[in-house]
């Protein structure tokens, strides 16, 4: 088997693990409790693909005060509780990964601790161990290209030889800025497809189609 790309970079949340609807449910509770009631759709539009630190910073700025440490801890525990009970891999991702022969890695806005937890829960951690990159490792998270460029450089691959699989607007923008080919996953129905459309970007709704789109031989 051969691929058009030397490296396929996967986002984590919404691409490998179906965590975003679960996290948004908790985010709605958090924002309401702290005095900035937003719908799940609005939170998704503003913050999906960004770091937790960015989201919490925007929340603190809006309400005009720091987030109380006890609130932070309470909702971190709530996230874990919901994920532990309900988290599943994205539909079809296991089959897709089985058919991708080339080098793969993960590059996410999430922390390493979070990815160890979510990828571990879904049985995906071992597939990427040693090739997992977090926005905590770079100066600027998505939509800046830093994270994707860092992953490619660490693994010795030129940006033009990389494909990125993303489901968020900010991730797609970061991949384009890095000079990489983008495959925008819209099967999660969380971000409208039109927000991911653009140059160098192929949209798809079924993870089982990804190997073919990447040019893997069947």
ABEGO torsion letter per residue (X at the ends): XBBABABBBBBABGAABBAAAAAAAAAAAAAAAAGBBBBAAAAAAAABGBBAAAAAAAAAAAAGBBBBAAAAAAAAAAAAAAAAAABBBBBGAAAAAAABABBBBBBBABBAAAAAAAAAAAGAAAAABGABBBAAABABBOABAAAAAAAAAAAGBBAAABBBBBABAAAAAAAAAAGBBBBBBAAAGABBAAAABEBGBBBBABAAAAAAAAGBBX
